[in-house]
Structure formats: C-alpha cells, structure tokens
Amino acid sequence: MPRKRSVKLRCPICKKPTRTADADFPFCSDRCRLIDLGKWASGEYVIPSTVNDADEAIADRDEEEP
C-alpha cells in the first residue's frame, strides 16, 4: 500500500514548519491565518496587473476628439 506523501513547508508568516495534512495548511496556526487575512484586507498585499500604455493612449485620444 503506497504511503500518503506529506510535503513539509514553512508557514509564510512565522516560518515554522507545517505539513499539508495540517488543518491550517499552509499556515501553522489559526493566528497566522488571521494575520495573513489582515494583510490582504489592509492592502499590504497587492496583485500586480500589467497595463498597456498604448491602449491607454488610444483611449485618452478617443476621449479628447469631438
């Protein structure tokens, strides 16, 4: 019977080891999970988006024309 593999990673907040089988994965505890949620809610984490300058320039030019 094959063994179920458990990946050992570190908590992104406090860097303690954690396993995929843990209830709070990828965090080590509910406290670290809430800290991470607070960082998202406060805007500390952002997802970068690519903006095409050419598309913006075309849109701006179209708005200026009568």
Summary of the structure (lengths in Angstrom):
residues: 66
radius of gyration: 21.7
end to end distance: 74.1
largest distance: 74.1
contacts: 115
relative contact order: 0.11
helix: 38%
strand: 9%
